[in-house]
Amino acid sequence: SGLLSFTCWGSRKGRRKWTRRTGPGGERGCPHGASAPPQSWGSASAGPPVPPPWLCPLSPPPGLVALVTGGSSGLGRATAERLVQQGACVVLLDLPASQGAKVAAELGDNCAFAPADVTSAKEVEAALEVAKKRFGKLELAVNCAGVGIAVKTYNAKKDKVHELEDFQRVVNVNLVGTFNVTRLSARLMSQNPPDPDGHRGLVVNTASVAAFEGQVGQAAYSASKGGIVGMTLPIARDLAPLGIRVVTIAPGLFSTPLLAGLPERVRNFLGQQVPFPSRLGHPGEFAHLVQALAENPMINGEVVRLDGALRMQP
Ligand SMILES: NC(=O)c1ccc[n+]([C@@H]2O[C@H](COP(=O)([O-])OP(=O)(O)OC[C@H]3O[C@@H](n4cnc5c(N)ncnc54)[C@H](O)[C@@H]3O)[C@@H](O)[C@H]2O)c1
């Protein structure tokens, strides 16, 4: 069984399955299992409060339904894989030319590929239709689609200014694309019946530590990621009345195809810049945090660095 079908307070042995069938008010709950723990959330009863299991109806599928953008590679792929392993259904959104169809096929019947560009309203709407038609709903949207460039604002040696189109493209994909997916996902999530705690959904964005410590050549990338950081709280506030949370992860250096192309010595050097653990992050560690965010309803409107205490140098 997976963590998404039970919460994980205490030791593994001590974990209890989220198996409640009805909430305090008789609301819809997990459809599986019979050993429901007594619910004390929000009450003054003895013992630690039991968090509301809004994401519990996961196993067997169709359980939680997620959309993962950029899902055919790197952090998005690892997230899609973990979610499916945990009993969720995943719509994997990526560019038509990506490996999306192949990755989705490998993940089986609980994963569907939706070829789309995150910057297109029409294409993202079509991808959300896949979630609705194939899996009936959407509870989690994970924005992983992104691009990066390394160009100086003005390179005096080459007398070359940063192309405006390049700046706009990066901001358009990373920032506008994230907002596009978020706004349209929120509409679909708002149709979910709320769980006993009022939850209807969660949006997880992917920024970067470059939002805070952009390096030379990262003007466009940092601007796009800084925009994601900046809009996290206002969107969380916008969507709070609907019971939809918004959380952003700011990864440090992760071993994805983005970095795989670098020579090993450069990868090792980059890994050594990380105080601890002194290595590149594994995409599975990103996916693990997505799951943790999904399981913890109190995290909202926040940016979480996932970087081994890395602070990028200029
Ligand atoms: N790898 C890292 O070290 C790192 C660090 C910080 C932040 N990030 C961010 O994490 C996210 C994922 O990065 P990754 O390393 O997995 O990269 P990746 O290149 O492996 O994956 C990115 C995916 O996004 C897709 N994509 C690009 N443009 C798209 C568009 N317009 N519409 C739909 N899909 C599109 C690509 O096809 C690809 O599958 C990015 O936003 C990146 O900026 C990565």
PDBQT file of the ligand as one rigid body, heavy atoms in Angstrom, charges set to zero:
ROOT
HETATM    1  N1  LIG A 401      16.642  19.658 -12.705  1.00  0.00    +0.000 N 
HETATM    2  C1  LIG A 401      16.924  20.624 -11.852  1.00  0.00    +0.000 C 
HETATM    3  O1  LIG A 401      18.000  20.647 -11.257  1.00  0.00    +0.000 OA
HETATM    4  C2  LIG A 401      15.918  21.709 -11.582  1.00  0.00    +0.000 A 
HETATM    5  C3  LIG A 401      16.212  22.619 -10.571  1.00  0.00    +0.000 A 
HETATM    6  C4  LIG A 401      15.299  23.626 -10.277  1.00  0.00    +0.000 A 
HETATM    7  C5  LIG A 401      14.118  23.699 -10.978  1.00  0.00    +0.000 A 
HETATM    8  N2  LIG A 401      13.845  22.802 -11.950  1.00  0.00    +0.000 N 
HETATM    9  C6  LIG A 401      12.577  22.940 -12.659  1.00  0.00    +0.000 C 
HETATM   10  O2  LIG A 401      11.868  21.742 -12.587  1.00  0.00    +0.000 OA
HETATM   11  C7  LIG A 401      11.046  21.601 -13.739  1.00  0.00    +0.000 C 
HETATM   12  C8  LIG A 401      11.342  20.257 -14.376  1.00  0.00    +0.000 C 
HETATM   13  O3  LIG A 401      12.690  20.250 -14.763  1.00  0.00    +0.000 OA
HETATM   14  P1  LIG A 401      13.447  18.933 -15.232  1.00  0.00    +0.000 P 
HETATM   15  O4  LIG A 401      14.818  19.037 -14.734  1.00  0.00    +0.000 OA
HETATM   16  O5  LIG A 401      12.621  17.755 -14.902  1.00  0.00    +0.000 OA
HETATM   17  O6  LIG A 401      13.493  19.222 -16.818  1.00  0.00    +0.000 OA
HETATM   18  P2  LIG A 401      13.226  18.258 -18.052  1.00  0.00    +0.000 P 
HETATM   19  O7  LIG A 401      13.737  19.007 -19.229  1.00  0.00    +0.000 OA
HETATM   20  O8  LIG A 401      13.734  16.890 -17.781  1.00  0.00    +0.000 OA
HETATM   21  O9  LIG A 401      11.624  18.204 -18.124  1.00  0.00    +0.000 OA
HETATM   22  C9  LIG A 401      10.853  19.295 -18.495  1.00  0.00    +0.000 C 
HETATM   23  C10 LIG A 401       9.657  18.804 -19.275  1.00  0.00    +0.000 C 
HETATM   24  O10 LIG A 401       8.819  19.927 -19.591  1.00  0.00    +0.000 OA
HETATM   25  C11 LIG A 401       8.331  19.734 -20.900  1.00  0.00    +0.000 C 
HETATM   26  N3  LIG A 401       7.964  21.022 -21.481  1.00  0.00    +0.000 N 
HETATM   27  C12 LIG A 401       8.777  22.035 -21.844  1.00  0.00    +0.000 A 
HETATM   28  N4  LIG A 401       8.070  23.042 -22.379  1.00  0.00    +0.000 NA
HETATM   29  C13 LIG A 401       6.775  22.653 -22.322  1.00  0.00    +0.000 A 
HETATM   30  C14 LIG A 401       5.561  23.256 -22.733  1.00  0.00    +0.000 A 
HETATM   31  N5  LIG A 401       5.532  24.477 -23.311  1.00  0.00    +0.000 N 
HETATM   32  N6  LIG A 401       4.389  22.587 -22.554  1.00  0.00    +0.000 NA
HETATM   33  C15 LIG A 401       4.413  21.353 -21.998  1.00  0.00    +0.000 A 
HETATM   34  N7  LIG A 401       5.524  20.730 -21.596  1.00  0.00    +0.000 NA
HETATM   35  C16 LIG A 401       6.695  21.368 -21.774  1.00  0.00    +0.000 A 
HETATM   36  C17 LIG A 401       9.491  19.100 -21.654  1.00  0.00    +0.000 C 
HETATM   37  O11 LIG A 401       9.045  18.446 -22.844  1.00  0.00    +0.000 OA
HETATM   38  C18 LIG A 401      10.023  18.124 -20.613  1.00  0.00    +0.000 C 
HETATM   39  O12 LIG A 401       9.419  16.864 -20.696  1.00  0.00    +0.000 OA
HETATM   40  C19 LIG A 401      11.367  22.798 -14.637  1.00  0.00    +0.000 C 
HETATM   41  O13 LIG A 401      10.392  23.784 -14.422  1.00  0.00    +0.000 OA
HETATM   42  C20 LIG A 401      12.714  23.262 -14.131  1.00  0.00    +0.000 C 
HETATM   43  O14 LIG A 401      12.906  24.630 -14.354  1.00  0.00    +0.000 OA
HETATM   44  C21 LIG A 401      14.719  21.808 -12.267  1.00  0.00    +0.000 A 
ENDROOT
TORSDOF 0
